[in-house]
Amino acid sequence: MDEETNIIPRGGIDLGNDFVLLRAREWTFYKLSHEYLTKLRIFLLKAYNMVLPEEASISVQKWARLHIHTGQVACSRWKESSKPLYMVCMARNVKVNYIKVDFCDCVKLST
């Protein structure tokens, strides 16, 4: 993200609170398995006190990078693991203990 002009790059999605998803991304969405859906339900309940209906089905899409509020760019394991080790940019590793992002607008729920 160009910090001087606050322009979101082509294909990026503004999540609010200075968080921006940056490309590359998977083209297709895929449904969460029962195991991951259960983990997401537990997370939403603890972090947001939000209960997902049992019949809810959630589709997700992988993104390569996340611009965070500190100006750093966190790279996803999904994209970085496809590169040879010498091409992985270690200087861009970001340790995040907890990011609270209001992602409800970005989650695709279908019943």
Buried (B, 14 or more C-beta within 10 A) or exposed (E): BEEEEEEBEEEBBEBEEBBBBBEEBEEEEEEBEEEEBEEBBEEBEEEEEEEBEEEBEBEBEBBBBBBBEEEEBBBBEEBBEEEEEEEBEEEEEEEEEEBEBEEEEEEEEEE
